[in-house]
Amino acid sequence: MDPEREKKRLLKDIAKSLKKQKYKFYKTNSSEALPALAKFFFDIYKIIGPAQVMLEHARASNVLKTLIIENSLPQEIREIRQELEEEAIRKKAETMDTKALANDLREKMINFYASFKGDKVKEIDSTYNLLTIFLNFINLDFYFFLKKFDSGLPERDFVYNPKFETINAEYISDDLKDFLEVLPLMSRSADWDGLFDILKTYKEAEIVNRSAWKKIIRNLEAVEKEQVFELMVRHIDKAPYYKPQSYPPNEKIVEEYLNKVKTQSELSVQKILNERQNKKVDQLLKAVFGTTAISRMRNYTEKENLKFSKKMLGGYIYVRPLNYIKAFLLDYFKRDIKALMDLLLVRGKWSTNLMSQQLSEAFHTVMEVSDKLISFDETLADEGERGARIKQYMGRSEKDKNAMVALRKILKETNEEALGLIQVTAQNLIVIGKSLKLVLEDYDKKPHELITNWKEVEQYTEKDIKTNITEIYKRIYYFIQLLQFYVKKG
């Protein structure tokens, strides 16, 4: 059969079918859309118009996603969820150490995850996908469609009495196709009341008149069953084989939600841990220096790190401990501690050379760190050996990938050297601290076993020797504790 003749025959049959329908939306002999069609859509628009405004940002709302999920959970699981919030975690942290807190949260997270079984996940995803269908439906451009029938129609003025006119149906063919993509998904059996309960909680108001919505759904099912709009499009476009395509949403929101809950609770614990650590660091800084504001390095600084961060580079990662070491060496070690070491090692008579030798070596090693630290910092100046290379590679990094590789290598070497200085300082201060503890114990012994001439040693200092050693021992002890925070990081 001739394809063109077959097409005409099919279009003629479509016209007959349309004429027999109770819906008088379309005039087949002139291909005109009638006012009754506009009234059908206006009746929908009046009901869903307010929801368009109220749910304008709903599609991107994580709050609504969370509400859909948590609304489906039994009370005992909601209580577990509340215990995973930062506020609840902080309250528990007041009476639990960090390890116990982490274990407690891990158990709760396991129980929380276990509540999301297959059927529960399907129920949640089904509700969210129904929301997507509803949003797709109400966000169809009903106003643009209706304005073609009444150019004076004001937007969302439902008191206005529209004056719909007959129009060329070609003007609305694309609108009907858009509508047909959504129409098959508007099922009467869907849990619309459950969705509207959630939306009522979300907006603290009813989104639509529920009885009016049920009427809309019935009308939509009726026009879909009769294929009213599908036949209209076929006839308008002279495309008798046209079939609308519908794409049901199939989003999965539970896994992302669970990952977010897990991440947030872990971050809360980490935040509390960091706060505790920072508080402890501040206490140690005040015990050692009398202040928390310590800044002695000139080039290995946070200020320099700003330029590295712009290039997505880690930069200098041991700025704080190196500042502390430099301040400690300059303010205390080279003065008070050196004076005590001179007193003990030069004036004291040790019963064993091994002890005094260990103390002497540790002391001189830390003294050498001071010079190494100055040299290390100076080499990072713009005119320094490393600093000049960093400046050169930073200038070329935009165009030269190899420059970024070289920068990362220099920063790695620099940070490794910085960590080495921290470790050497900490290790040798531990030796000095242990030695001073033994010296203090020996001072109180009768007879003395380690230093045999305490009375003679006391003659070479105006300070109370026991008080002096005790104060210096405490300062070293606190400073070692301070450095250990950063040695562990390394």
Secondary structure, DSSP 8 states (H G I E B T S, - for coil): --HHHHHHHHHHHHHHHHHHSS---EETTTTEE-HHHHHHHHHHHHHHHHHHHHTTTGGG-HHHHHHHHHHTS-HHHHHHHHHTSHHHHHHHHTTS-HHHHHHHHHHHHHHHHHT--HHHHHHHHHHHHHHHHHHHHHTS-HHHHHHTT-TT--TT-SSS------EEGGGGHHHHHHHHHHGGG--TTS-HHHHHHHHHHHHTS-SS-HHHHHHHHHHHHHHHHTTHHHHHHHHHTT-TT------------HHHHHHHHHHHHHHHHHHHHHHHHHHHHHHHHHHHHS-S-----SSSSHHHHHHHHHTT----S-HHHHHHHHHHIIIIIIIIIHHHHHIIIII--BS-HHHHHHHHHHHHHHHHHHHHHHHHHHTTSTTSHHHHHHHHHHHHTTT-HHHHHHHHHHHHHHHHHHHHHHHHHHHHHHHHHHHHHHHHHHHHSSS-SSBS-HHHHHTT-SS-HHHHHHHHHHHHHHHHHHHHHHHHH-
